[in-house]
């Protein structure tokens, strides 16, 4: 009988080729559907696959649904969010990107008053919806369901009407000397405009995102900016960023 660990490795390989239904995998591996569901939950928790209704598919880098990513690197995201909050000043107008790490920052801002938050992220809108002390502005636009972020010309049009003190960007990947890597042209375009419309630029990225370039679309970072990452980042990962004069590196410790 195939051991659970070996079965999960084979399931992950199978899903890289095509989506597969639970019942089909149960038949393939001669186990019960409930066993396959437990295997899929383990693989999902590890970020290897994405659960779907009735089955699963392989997780494209940076393109996991937001509800899947919310469970990953929780301590790292919390530390990054705390370090990012330290940069917020009373009375500030903040621009918050979509994403789980920026969403963790939004949750910390819920107790603030006297600040304005402009966002394209549904997670941030949900975190701050009941915060009477925070003026909350939604950019609008088409909702990208996998990331729960609003994108497109409506969002960009609204964004052009403001100037933020600080923008906090999320990222699928970030590369020193190149910028932020994103899954679609629309995401990259909106982030570029966010950079242009803010006085101060901060990228919130846990160690797994550093040096990562899995997608084809880029938001250049060709001005001074701050990288806030976690203590899991190695010196090898951090060195290219520290070598850039325009980058300030902050390592958040849990």
N, C-alpha and C positions, 0 to 999 in steps of 0.2 A: 504493500500500500504506500502511496506517495505521501511523504511527510508534508505538514502544513506549509513550512517555509519554502520547500521546493515547489509545491503547488502554486503558491502565491507568485513566485518568480515566473512560473510558466504562464500564469494568468496575465501578469504584467506584460510579458512578451507578446502574448496573443492579442492583447488590447492595443498594442502599438501598431498592429496591422489593420485592425478594424474594430468597431464597437461590437459587443457580444451580449446577448441576453443571458440573464441568470440561469434560466432553465437549460439553455444550450451548454453553458459552462458546467452545470451540474451533471449533465449527461456525458460530456467530454471527460470529466475527471472522476466520474462514478461516485459522486458524493451527493448529499442532499442540497436543495436550494438554500436552506438556512446556513449550511456550512459555507457555501459560496458567498452569501451575503456577509458573513463574518469576515471572510477573506477580503472582500471588497472594502469593508469598513477599515480594516487594518491598512490596506494599500492607500485608501483615501486619506487616512490620518497621517500617513507618511508622505503625502503629496505625490504619489506615483500615478494615481488615476483620479478620474472625476466620476462620481456616482451620477447615474441618470435614472429616469423612471424605467424600472424593469431590467436595468443592466448597468453598464459602465463603459467609459472610453478612456483612452490614454490622455494624460494631462499634458497639453502643450505648454511649454515653459512660459510663465507669465500670463497664461490665459485660463487658469482655473477660475471657476465661478467664485465670486466674492465670498459666498457662504462657506465654501470649502477652505479658502485661504484664511478665513477668520480664526481657524483653530490652529494655525501654524505659527511657530516662533512667538508665542504670546508674551513671554518674559522679555524678549528682545524688543518687540514692538512697544511694550509698556515703558521700557527704559528710554527708547528713542523719543516717545511721546513726552516723557517727563523733561528730557533735555530740550526738546523743541518748545515746550511751554515756558521754559526759563527765558526764551527770547521774546516773549510777548510782553508788551508794555500797555499800561492803562490807556484807554482811548484809541487804541490801534484799530486800523482797518486791515483785516487779514483775508487772504485769498487761500482757500483750502481746496486742494485737488481731491479727486475721488480716490478710493483705495482703503485698505484695512489699516495701514500704519498711520495714515493721516486721520482716519476715523478714530484711532486710539487717542490722538491729540484732541480731536473734537470732544470726545467724552470728558477729557480733563478740563476743557474750557466751559463745560456746562455750568460750573459754579461761579464763573466770572460775571462781572457786570461792567457796562460802559465800553464794550468793544463791539465792533461790527465784523461779522463773518460773511464773506461771499463765497459760495461754493457751487460746484457742479456735481457733488457727491451726495447720493441719497442717504448714505450712511451718516454723513455729517448732518444733513437735514434732520434725520431721525434723532440723533444724539442731542441736538440743540433745540428741537422744536418746542420744548417746554421751559427753556431758559429765558425767563422774562428779562434778565439783564443783558442779554445778547441780542443785538439787532442782526437778524438773520436774513440773508438775501440769496435767493436761488437764481442761478444763471439761466435756467431753462434749457431747451434743446431736446434732441432725441435721446432717449434712454438706451444706453448700451447695457443690455441685461446681464451679461457675464461679469461686468465690473460695477454695475449700478452707478454709472457715471453718465452725465448728460454731455453730449457732444454736438458738433455741427454748427451751421451758420447762425442759428438763434443764440446759442451759447456764446459764440464769438462776438456777435453783435452787442450783446449785453455787456460783455467783458470790456469792450472798447470804451465804455462809458465811465469806467472807474480807474483810479490809481490806488493800488494797495500799498500799505507799508511793508508787508512781508507776504510772500507766497510760500506755502509749504507744499512741495510736490512729492507725489509718490512716483514709483518707477518699476517697470518690469525688469530693468537692468540699468546700470549706470557705468560708463566707461570714461576714465580720465582723458581729457583732451578731445573727447567726442561729444559726450552729453548723455541724455536719457534715452533709453531704448524702449519703444512702445509697439504694441501689436498691430495698430492700424494708423493710416495716414491722418485720420480725423483726430485721434488722440494726440499724436505728435504735434499737429497743427495747433490744437487748443493749448497744449502745454507751452509751446513757443510763445503764444500770445500772452499767457499767464506770466511768463518771464519778462516780457516787454512791459507789462502793466504793473509791475511791482518794483519798489525801491530796493528791496532786500530779497534774495532768493535762497531758499533752503530746500535741499533734497533729503527726504527721509527714506533711508534704504537699509535694511538689515544686511548682515554680512553675505548672505546668499546672493544678493543682487549685485555685489561689487565685481566689476569686470565682466559682467554677463551681457551678452549681445546675441540673444536668441531670435530677435525679430528684425524686420527690415526697415523700420521707420524710426527716425531720430529727431529729438529736440536738442539742437546745439546749446551748449552752455558756454558762451563766448564772452562772459563778463564775470566779475567777482561773484562767488556763490559759496555756500556752506554745505558740506556733507555731514549729516548726522547719522551715524551708524552705531552698531552695538559692539560690545567687547569681544564677541566671537570673531571679529575681523582679524585676520592675521597681518603681520607686518608686510608680508609679500603683497597682500591685497591692498593695503593702505598706501604703500610706497608710491605708486603712480599718481595718486591724488596729492600726497604731500609734496611731490616734486613740482606740482603746478602752482605758479605764483598766484593764480586767480582763485584757488580753492583753499578754504579753511576747513580743516577736518576736526570734527567733534566726535569722540567715542563715548557713548553712553554706557554707564555701568549700572546693572540692575541693583 
